[in-house]
Amino acid sequence: QVELVESGGGLVEPGGSLRLSCVVSMRIFNVYSIGWYRQAPGKEREFVAAISRTGMTESYAEVAKGRFSISRDSAVNTVFLRMNDLKPEDSAHYYCNANEDAGAAITPGPYWGQGTQVTVSS
């Protein structure tokens, strides 16, 4: 059973914006906090942002603060990651993750999506 499905990645020029989406199964969405992680070739997967089950708390990695914004829409069981002022170093495969900790956890839980590729290049 697929619990998390990402979309919205693509090729964008430096300084551009993208909005990633993560559609979450209802049983996960109503109970778990959701986070975004990314992994570039040759690097470890790293935390980007997370939002609590209620949507009241958000957490961001330093590289994301001021440029990225996470949100959730309960009407469509979706978590969004809005990314502005993108840089080449933001290029990576971005993954959605569900953590049974209902707060905006900055460590991953057991559920992962397949990811969506973001490439920032001119």
N, C-alpha and C positions, 0 to 999 in steps of 0.2 A: 504494500500500500504506500503510495507516494504521499508524503505528508507536507512537503514544502516544494514549491515550484517557482524558480526565479525567472525573470525576464527583464528586458530593458537595456541590456548591454549593447555595445557597439563601438564604432570608431568615431572619435571626436577630436577636434583640434585643441591644442593647449588654450586654456581660458574658457573652454566651452562647458556645457552642463549636460548631465544625464539624470534620469530618474529611474532607479531600479525598483522592481516590484517583486514581492514574495507572497504568493498565494499560499495560505496555510490551511490545513484541514481544520474543521471546526473543533474537533476534540483537542487539538493542540493549541489553537488560537485562544481559546477561552481559559486556558489554564497556565500556559507557559509564557515566559518572556521570550522575545525574539531578538536575535542579534545578526549583524552582518560582519563577515570576516572576508579577508582577501588573501590570495597567494599568488606571488609573482614567480616566474621560472627561477629555480635555484634558491628560492627563499622559503622560510617557514610561513605557515599560515598565521595571519595576525588579525587581532581584533580591530574592528573599525567603529562600530556603534551598536547600541542596544536600547531596547525600549521595554519597559515593564508591562506586565499583563494588563494593567489598567490604563497604560499610556501616560501615567502621571510622572514617571521618572525616565530620564534618558541618560545614557552614558556615551562618551565619545573618547576615542583615542586622540592623542595630541595632534596627529596628522590630519584629523578630521575636524577638529574644533574650528568654528568660524567659516567653514566651507561646506560641510555636509550637514544634513538634517534628516533625522529619522522620524517617522510618523506611522500611525496605524489607523486603519479604517475598518471598524467592526462590521459595517454594512456589507463589505465584500471580503471579509477575512483576509485582508492584505496589509502587509507592512511595506512601507516605501523608504527608499534611501535617495534623497535628493542630493546630488553632488554638483557643486558650483566651482568655478575657477579651477578646473581640472588641470593637472600637471602630468608630464610624461611618467613621473614616478608613481602615479596613481594607477598605471596600467597593471592589471592583474585579473585573475579569475575571482569573481565575487560570489560568496556563498551566504546563504541564509541558514540560520541555526536556531533551534529551539532548546531552551534551558528550563528545567522544571523549577528552578528558582524563579519565583514570580516577579522579583525585582529586576532592574536593568543589569543583569549579570554580565561581567566582562570576561568570563571564561565560558567555553562552549559546553552545551549539553549534548544529549545523545542523538539528536535528529539533525540531519543535514540535507540540504537540497543538492541538486547537481551543479548549480552555479551558472553564472553568466559572465561572458568575457567583456572586459572594458579595455579598450586600447586608446591611449591618448597620444596622438602623433600628428605632426603637420605634413 
